């Protein structure tokens, strides 16, 4: 029974894991894992390992691709070899999950029983069910510099703005509860499309790529800040009694 449970769990894991990491990426079916070459996730779409969520850096934690599922993973998470049918059954570098699935061997590891935090929602998964998502720049407090990232308001958590470093990251690096904020326009002409979230002394300044995208974000954030979770609720309020 334990063996059956483990096999079913692996199958369910990979039905999710290889379900197309981008809208234009064909889904890799579970039964095709190792039999067909995957489409690799591009390096510039992630800033952290897609398995252990540790951030990449140029020296101690470099990017590698799992030859079975195409995920971008660190050296520790890809320190496994499995024979892949599409490569003439030669051993290839694969991630731990693919190794377990393809070989049936269980990898012993420390279990700390960590609960999955609210930020540990993958950007691709959240974006596919979002009220609005796009690339934005969040300026620092002096307004001279800032960080560009991937911003998402999820449908299932519509009062929170999640901020990812890249659109395929598996963990958000921060979030902003939107309820109670005021949304302000910051006119800048055609050069920069700025707007702000303001609450008491807390101010967040964003830069959108276009004026149209700026307006969409201002509307979405204003709805969330007012506690409106669906567009229909806003329309009903606008209609009045």
BELDA-V840553 format. One record per pair of residues at least 12 apart in sequence whose ideal C-beta (glycine too) atoms are under 10 Angstrom apart, sorted by the first residue. I is the first residue (numbers start at 1). J is the second residue. If there is no record, write none. Layout:
((I;J) (I;J))
This chain:
((3;104) (6;100) (6;104) (6;106) (7;101) (7;104) (9;100) (10;30) (10;97) (10;98) (10;100) (10;101) (10;102) (10;104) (11;30) (11;31) (11;101) (12;30) (13;30) (13;97) (13;100) (13;101) (14;28) (14;29) (14;30) (14;31) (14;33) (14;68) (14;69) (14;97) (14;98) (14;100) (14;101) (14;102) (15;27) (15;29) (15;30) (16;30) (16;122) (16;125) (17;30) (17;33) (17;50) (17;51) (17;69) (17;71) (17;95) (17;97) (17;98) (17;101) (18;30) (18;32) (18;33) (18;38) (18;68) (18;69) (18;70) (18;71) (18;97) (18;98) (18;101) (19;124) (19;125) (19;128) (20;39) (20;124) (20;128) (21;38) (21;39) (21;40) (21;41) (21;42) (21;45) (21;46) (21;50) (21;69) (21;70) (21;71) (21;72) (21;122) (21;124) (21;125) (21;167) (21;168) (22;39) (22;41) (22;42) (22;45) (22;124) (22;167) (22;168) (23;124) (23;127) (23;128) (24;39) (25;38) (25;39) (25;40) (25;41) (25;70) (25;124) (26;38) (26;39) (27;39) (28;68) (28;69) (28;70) (30;101) (32;68) (32;85) (32;86) (33;68) (33;69) (33;82) (33;84) (33;85) (33;86) (33;94) (33;97) (33;98) (33;101) (33;102) (34;67) (34;68) (34;69) (34;82) (34;83) (34;84) (34;85) (34;86) (34;87) (34;89) (34;92) (34;94) (34;98) (34;101) (34;102) (34;103) (35;68) (35;84) (35;85) (35;86) (36;68) (36;84) (36;85) (36;86) (37;67) (37;68) (37;70) (37;84) (37;86) (37;87) (38;65) (38;66) (38;67) (38;68) (38;69) (38;70) (38;71) (38;84) (38;86) (38;98) (39;69) (39;70) (40;65) (40;66) (40;67) (40;69) (40;70) (40;71) (40;72) (41;63) (41;65) (41;66) (41;69) (41;70) (41;71) (41;72) (41;73) (41;124) (41;168) (42;65) (42;70) (42;72) (42;166) (42;168) (43;56) (43;63) (43;64) (43;65) (43;72) (43;166) (43;168) (44;63) (44;72) (44;166) (44;167) (44;168) (45;72) (45;123) (45;124) (45;150) (45;166) (45;167) (45;168) (45;169) (46;63) (46;71) (46;72) (46;73) (46;123) (46;164) (46;165) (46;166) (46;167) (46;168) (46;169) (46;170) (47;63) (47;72) (47;149) (47;150) (47;164) (47;165) (47;166) (47;168) (47;169) (47;171) (47;173) (48;61) (48;63) (48;72) (48;73) (48;74) (48;164) (48;165) (48;166) (48;168) (48;169) (48;170) (48;171) (48;173) (49;61) (49;63) (49;64) (49;71) (49;72) (49;73) (49;74) (49;75) (49;76) (49;77) (49;78) (49;95) (49;169) (49;170) (49;171) (50;63) (50;66) (50;69) (50;70) (50;71) (50;72) (50;73) (50;74) (50;77) (50;95) (50;122) (50;124) (50;168) (50;169) (50;170) (50;171) (51;66) (51;69) (51;71) (51;72) (51;73) (51;74) (51;76) (51;77) (51;78) (51;95) (51;96) (51;97) (51;98) (51;170) (52;73) (52;74) (52;76) (52;77) (52;95) (52;96) (52;170) (52;171) (53;74) (53;77) (53;119) (53;120) (53;122) (53;169) (53;170) (53;171) (54;73) (54;74) (54;76) (54;77) (54;171) (55;74) (55;165) (55;169) (55;171) (55;173) (56;72) (56;73) (56;74) (57;74) (60;74) (60;75) (61;74) (61;75) (61;76) (61;77) (62;74) (62;75) (63;75) (63;78) (64;76) (64;77) (64;78) (64;79) (64;93) (64;94) (64;95) (65;78) (65;93) (65;94) (65;95) (66;78) (66;80) (66;82) (66;92) (66;93) (66;94) (66;95) (66;96) (66;97) (66;98) (66;99) (67;81) (67;82) (67;84) (67;86) (67;87) (67;90) (67;91) (67;92) (67;93) (67;94) (67;95) (67;98) (68;80) (68;82) (68;84) (68;86) (68;92) (68;93) (68;94) (68;95) (68;97) (68;98) (68;99) (68;101) (68;102) (69;94) (69;95) (69;97) (69;98) (69;101) (70;95) (70;98) (71;94) (71;95) (71;97) (71;98) (71;168) (71;170) (72;95) (72;168) (72;169) (72;170) (73;93) (73;94) (73;95) (73;96) (73;97) (73;98) (74;95) (75;93) (76;96) (77;94) (77;95) (77;96) (77;97) (78;93) (78;94) (78;95) (78;96) (78;98) (78;99) (79;93) (79;94) (79;95) (79;96) (79;99) (80;92) (80;93) (80;94) (80;95) (80;96) (80;97) (80;98) (80;99) (80;100) (80;102) (80;103) (80;105) (80;107) (81;93) (81;94) (81;99) (81;103) (82;94) (82;95) (82;98) (82;99) (82;100) (82;101) (82;102) (82;103) (82;105) (83;102) (83;103) (84;98) (84;102) (85;102) (96;109) (116;171) (117;171) (117;172) (118;157) (118;160) (118;162) (118;172) (118;175) (119;162) (119;163) (119;164) (119;171) (119;172) (119;173) (119;174) (119;175) (120;170) (120;171) (120;172) (121;152) (121;154) (121;156) (121;157) (121;162) (121;164) (121;170) (121;171) (121;172) (121;175) (122;164) (122;168) (122;169) (122;170) (122;171) (122;172) (123;149) (123;150) (123;151) (123;152) (123;162) (123;163) (123;164) (123;165) (123;166) (123;167) (123;168) (123;169) (123;170) (123;171) (123;172) (124;150) (124;164) (124;167) (124;168) (124;169) (124;170) (125;152) (125;154) (125;170) (126;150) (126;152) (126;153) (126;154) (126;155) (126;156) (126;157) (126;162) (126;164) (126;172) (127;150) (127;151) (127;152) (127;154) (127;162) (127;164) (127;167) (127;168) (128;152) (128;154) (128;155) (129;152) (129;154) (129;155) (129;156) (129;157) (130;151) (130;152) (130;153) (130;154) (130;155) (130;156) (130;157) (130;158) (130;162) (130;220) (131;152) (131;153) (131;154) (131;155) (131;156) (131;157) (131;158) (131;220) (131;221) (131;223) (131;224) (131;229) (131;230) (131;231) (132;151) (132;152) (132;153) (132;154) (132;155) (132;158) (132;161) (132;213) (132;216) (132;217) (132;219) (132;220) (132;221) (132;223) (132;224) (133;150) (133;151) (133;152) (133;153) (133;154) (133;162) (133;164) (133;167) (133;220) (134;150) (134;151) (134;152) (134;167) (134;208) (134;209) (134;210) (134;213) (134;216) (134;217) (135;148) (135;149) (135;150) (135;151) (135;164) (135;166) (135;167) (135;208) (135;209) (135;213) (136;148) (136;149) (136;150) (136;151) (136;161) (136;163) (136;193) (136;195) (136;206) (136;207) (136;208) (136;209) (136;213) (136;214) (136;217) (137;149) (137;151) (137;192) (137;193) (137;194) (137;205) (137;206) (137;207) (137;208) (137;209) (138;151) (138;161) (138;163) (138;174) (138;176) (138;197) (138;204) (138;205) (138;206) (138;207) (139;192) (139;194) (139;196) (139;203) (139;204) (139;205) (139;206) (139;207) (140;205) (141;203) (141;204) (141;205) (143;186) (143;194) (143;203) (143;205) (143;207) (146;205) (146;206) (146;207) (147;163) (147;165) (147;173) (148;165) (148;166) (148;207) (149;162) (149;163) (149;164) (149;165) (149;166) (149;167) (149;169) (149;172) (149;173) (149;174) (150;162) (150;163) (150;164) (150;165) (150;166) (150;167) (150;168) (150;169) (150;172) (151;163) (151;164) (151;167) (151;172) (151;176) (151;206) (151;208) (151;217) (151;221) (152;164) (152;167) (152;172) (152;175) (153;176) (153;178) (153;217) (153;220) (153;221) (153;223) (153;224) (155;229) (155;230) (156;229) (157;175) (157;177) (157;224) (157;229) (158;178) (158;179) (158;220) (158;223) (158;224) (158;227) (158;228) (158;229) (158;230) (159;177) (159;178) (159;179) (159;180) (159;223) (159;224) (159;225) (159;226) (159;227) (159;228) (159;229) (160;172) (160;175) (160;176) (160;177) (160;178) (160;179) (160;224) (161;174) (161;175) (161;176) (161;177) (161;178) (161;181) (161;197) (161;204) (161;206) (161;217) (161;220) (161;221) (161;224) (162;174) (162;175) (162;176) (163;175) (163;176) (163;204) (176;197) (176;199) (176;202) (176;204) (176;221) (176;224) (177;199) (177;224) (177;225) (178;197) (178;199) (178;220) (178;221) (178;222) (178;223) (178;224) (178;225) (178;226) (178;227) (179;199) (179;224) (179;225) (179;226) (179;227) (180;199) (180;200) (180;225) (180;226) (180;227) (181;196) (181;197) (181;198) (181;199) (181;200) (181;202) (181;203) (181;204) (181;221) (181;222) (181;224) (181;225) (181;226) (182;196) (182;197) (182;198) (182;199) (182;200) (182;203) (182;221) (182;222) (182;225) (183;195) (183;196) (183;197) (183;198) (183;206) (183;217) (183;218) (183;219) (183;220) (183;221) (183;222) (183;223) (183;224) (183;225) (183;226) (184;196) (184;197) (184;198) (184;203) (184;205) (184;218) (185;214) (185;215) (185;218) (186;205) (186;206) (186;207) (186;214) (188;207) (188;211) (188;214) (189;211) (190;211) (192;207) (192;208) (192;214) (193;206) (193;207) (193;208) (193;209) (193;210) (193;211) (193;212) (193;213) (193;214) (193;215) (193;217) (194;206) (194;207) (194;208) (194;214) (195;207) (195;208) (195;214) (195;215) (195;217) (195;218) (195;221) (196;218) (196;221) (197;217) (197;218) (197;221) (197;222) (197;225) (198;225) (199;225) (204;221) (206;218) (206;221) (219;231) (219;234) (222;234) (223;237))
